[in-house]
Amino acid sequence: MSTCVRVALAWACLLGCGDSASSPEDESARDAAIGGQGRDASAKDAAPGAAPNGDDGGGAGGSRSDGGDPPASDSGANEDECAATAAGALHELLSCTGLYADIEDKRIAPGVREFAPAVQLWSDGADKQRWIFLPEDTQIDSALSDDWKFPIGTKLFKEFSHAGRRIETRLFWKVAATRWLRTAYRWNETETEAVRFDGGDIDVAGDTYHIPTAKECDQCHKGRDDRVLGFEPGLLGLSGATGLTLSELVAEGLLTEDPALTALEIGDDGTTKAAAALGWLHVNCGVSCHNTNSAAEGYASRLHLQLSAEELDGRTSSAFPALESGVGVSARTLRWTGRIRIVPGSPEQSLLYELANTRDPSRPKDQMPPIASRITDPDGLRALEDWISSMPATAPSVEPQ
């Protein structure tokens, strides 16, 4: 039987990393918050021709893919096909979105910039490419270093490949000050076109692959005020970032306020192993879920794993929120009563390590992340194990505040 590969939930989708506590009332409040950002844009904010509030932007285009293979195309969409979609609505074909100047030759359109964060989200081994389009003569509002605001018209694309074949390309498109349209496009067998797909399980060479729905995307992206995951100062300023990096953004005048540093560094905590582990926890858990944003899925747990860009100047990480809320701290979730999130010197007794090292679709809350992955990340686990094992086994157990 082939390995079941399930890469899901739009760039993060970590749903509390297994250690979050939320009541129905908490979830209702968060849903209201995300609705304000994702659906309730005022008419004065909307881009010309934007889709009505509450619509995912499908407009009056043709039918979306219902699970069959997308059609092959000799030359991608023609101008009439692209023009048939109302302005400000999502196109049915990827070739109409502005990512490719020539989708057959895979030639990227002018103004679309490739980037890769220094630390990448684990997606069950899938290969990924990322691009961003910023409208001409615009800047990213970088007044808040950990909450950039993007100009209307911004588009972010993320393309997933499995076993050397393109499977899907996801699009986030900002059409108003508080409104993003989002969708996924499924590639056809010949990789000449990708058609808008509402989400679900598909077969890829005998493996099960999951393309997220728009609602699933929101479960992670609602953890950021302006919805964007992965394009941020920390991940673009650390060593290993490529393409449109933090230094390139500054050099090209694309930020409203330049950071003090463009070459960032995660400091050590005395173990000599902290940087890799903290980077992994940041991108896989902190950016979307375990942070101080009240709309984030992991907010109620008070486990804060997001790294602040302003702290990435090489200073010691011993007082970073990830350590203060994790090392020697009891989990707040009732199902984990009495368990310590990180037990210094003992990965096998640490709840975070146990959840990261578990994959069981029948018990999603017993793994980290609960619904974004069916295969553990060997490099991430090694980083966590090395870090926890290197901690002096002296830190006292404390109750969460």
Secondary structure, 3 states (H helix, E strand, C coil): CCCCCCCCCHHHCCHHHHCCCCCHHHHHHHHHHHHHHHCCCCCCCCCCCCCCCCCCCCCCCCCCECCCCCCCCCCCCCHHHHHCCCCCCCCCEHHHCCCEEECCCCEECCCEEEEECCCCCCCCCCEEEEEEECCCCCCEECCCCCCCECCCCCEEEEEEEECCEEEEEEEEEEEECCEEEEEEEEECCCCCCEEEECCEEEEECCEEEEECCHHHHHHHHCCCCCCCCCCCHHHHHECCCEECCHHHHHHCCCECCCCCCCCEECCCCCCCCHHHHHHHHHHHHHCCCCCCCCCCCCHHHCCCCCCCHHHCECCCCCCCHHHHCCECEECCCHHHCCCECECCCCHHHCHHHHHHCCCCCCCHHHCCCCCCCCCCCHHHHHHHHHHHHHCCCCCCCECCC
